[in-house]
Amino acid sequence: MENTKINKVSYNQVLLLIVLYRIMVGLTYMPAVNTTPANQDVWIATLLSIFYTILFNLPIIYLSNKFNKLNLLEITEKIMGKFLGKIIGVIYFITFLFSNIIFVGTLVEILNTALFPVTPTWFTTLIIMLTCAYISSRGLRNIGRLGEIIVPIVIFTIFLIIILGYKNYNIKELLPVFSDSTFGQINLGAINTSMKFFDILVLVMITPNLENKKDLNRIFVKSIVYSILIVVGCIIPTQMTVGIELAKHMNFPFLTFTRMIQIGEIQGFDLLYMICWIMGNTTKISGYLYFTTITLGEIANKKNQIFIIPISIIMFVLVTILKDSRSILGVPQPANTVISVVSITSIIVIPSVMLIVYFFRKKRLN
């Protein structure tokens, strides 16, 4: 449970946060390059995913508009009843927790690979969790304020790096357009990308805290469009620099792209990238940790603050065990399959069922 009056957030704060949460996946390991059609047309499929993302998220955004004074778990209890609502709440708690474990594990993996190769996993994870737990404990309003500072820096840095790398661009890597892809393959890739918009769950959780709840739809559409355009803006330069075939075999394509930039005697701008990337991921993990505790607080009917430390400890233990036993990015299966199942269930299946039940109980609920 939380005090929505204290944790009010503005239109700009929420929009910036959702955009940041969305683009950090692309900046980290750029999954689009390995998504169907997995050739020079991947950026087209990514652009097309804007349409499918809006389409697939209509049920949950419709319900959030109808019950804009309630967060996601409160909506499930109102529509499905207390018992089923609690069960669905547990599913969403697991979804948030699982997502955050993946985010932290990926952050640790890249930090250990690129910056701290001899640092133990447990130490890197501990520093991350301590930092994110502190930020999360400050509440949604302060997370929103942090986003107003961090997100413009991250976006500016991305565009600066893209501009600096212009000498390495080979337009032929984008050609020939549509020659190696069918219409069905491009649409399949767009659908695959659109089904992983976990951040819609965050937006619905934030809705009761919006200063003006009428901003919900604008934030929803603009966050999708802006974030996809930024991700495509990263895919195209990376593809033109390293080539799509090489990018498909890299764990961190955009990081590699930054290392290939040369301006005069200066070789590589990966440090600039890493600084903004760490800031962005820290903000994202802190936000997801906050909403993980909010979901647990709703289930247990307790204040979320008491769960921040326990959840952080659980994440620390699980990430340390996971990272010491296997690679998240180097061995994508079965993680990709689990992510797909979790995302389809939480974003499409459950909201669609809830929407059907709502129409049957509409008069009574209203």
Secondary structure as the mmCIF struct_conf table of DSSP 4:
data_model
#
loop_
_struct_conf.conf_type_id
_struct_conf.id
_struct_conf.beg_label_comp_id
_struct_conf.beg_label_asym_id
_struct_conf.beg_label_seq_id
_struct_conf.end_label_comp_id
_struct_conf.end_label_asym_id
_struct_conf.end_label_seq_id
TURN_TY1_P TURN_TY1_P1 THR A 4 ASN A 7
STRN STRN1 VAL A 9 VAL A 9
HELX_RH_AL_P HELX_RH_AL_P1 TYR A 11 THR A 28
TURN_TY1_P TURN_TY1_P2 TYR A 29 TYR A 29
HELX_RH_3T_P HELX_RH_3T_P1 PRO A 31 ASN A 34
BEND BEND1 THR A 35 THR A 35
TURN_TY1_P TURN_TY1_P3 THR A 36 PRO A 37
BEND BEND2 ASN A 39 ASN A 39
TURN_TY1_P TURN_TY1_P4 GLN A 40 ASP A 41
HELX_RH_AL_P HELX_RH_AL_P2 VAL A 42 PHE A 56
TURN_TY1_P TURN_TY1_P5 ASN A 57 ASN A 57
HELX_RH_AL_P HELX_RH_AL_P3 LEU A 58 LYS A 66
TURN_TY1_P TURN_TY1_P6 PHE A 67 LYS A 69
BEND BEND3 LEU A 70 LEU A 70
HELX_RH_AL_P HELX_RH_AL_P4 LEU A 72 MET A 80
HELX_RH_AL_P HELX_RH_AL_P5 LYS A 82 ALA A 114
TURN_TY1_P TURN_TY1_P7 LEU A 115 LEU A 115
TURN_TY1_P TURN_TY1_P8 PRO A 117 VAL A 118
BEND BEND4 THR A 119 THR A 119
HELX_RH_AL_P HELX_RH_AL_P6 THR A 121 SER A 137
TURN_TY1_P TURN_TY1_P9 ARG A 138 ARG A 138
HELX_RH_AL_P HELX_RH_AL_P7 LEU A 140 LEU A 164
TURN_TY1_P TURN_TY1_P10 GLY A 165 GLY A 165
HELX_RH_3T_P HELX_RH_3T_P2 TYR A 166 ASN A 168
HELX_RH_3T_P HELX_RH_3T_P3 ILE A 171 LEU A 174
BEND BEND5 PRO A 176 PRO A 176
TURN_TY1_P TURN_TY1_P11 VAL A 177 PHE A 178
BEND BEND6 SER A 179 ASP A 180
HELX_RH_AL_P HELX_RH_AL_P8 PHE A 183 SER A 194
TURN_TY1_P TURN_TY1_P12 MET A 195 LYS A 196
TURN_TY1_P TURN_TY1_P13 PHE A 198 PHE A 198
HELX_RH_AL_P HELX_RH_AL_P9 ASP A 199 ILE A 206
HELX_RH_3T_P HELX_RH_3T_P4 THR A 207 ASN A 209
STRN STRN2 LEU A 210 LEU A 210
BEND BEND7 GLU A 211 ASN A 212
HELX_RH_3T_P HELX_RH_3T_P5 LYS A 213 ASP A 215
HELX_RH_AL_P HELX_RH_AL_P10 LEU A 216 VAL A 242
HELX_RH_AL_P HELX_RH_AL_P11 ILE A 244 ALA A 247
TURN_TY1_P TURN_TY1_P14 LYS A 248 HIS A 249
BEND BEND8 ASN A 251 ASN A 251
HELX_RH_AL_P HELX_RH_AL_P12 PRO A 253 ARG A 259
TURN_TY1_P TURN_TY1_P15 MET A 260 MET A 260
STRN STRN3 GLN A 262 ILE A 263
TURN_TY1_P TURN_TY1_P16 GLY A 264 GLU A 265
STRN STRN4 ILE A 266 GLN A 267
HELX_RH_AL_P HELX_RH_AL_P13 ASP A 270 ALA A 300
TURN_TY1_P TURN_TY1_P17 ASN A 301 ASN A 301
BEND BEND9 LYS A 302 LYS A 302
TURN_TY1_P TURN_TY1_P18 ASN A 304 ASN A 304
HELX_RH_AL_P HELX_RH_AL_P14 GLN A 305 SER A 325
TURN_TY1_P TURN_TY1_P19 ILE A 328 GLY A 330
BEND BEND10 VAL A 331 VAL A 331
TURN_TY1_P TURN_TY1_P20 GLN A 333 PRO A 334
HELX_RH_AL_P HELX_RH_AL_P15 ALA A 335 SER A 343
HELX_RH_PI_P HELX_RH_PI_P1 ILE A 344 VAL A 349
HELX_RH_AL_P HELX_RH_AL_P16 ILE A 350 PHE A 360
BEND BEND11 ARG A 361 ARG A 361
HELX_RH_AL_P HELX_RH_AL_P17 LYS A 362 LEU A 365
#
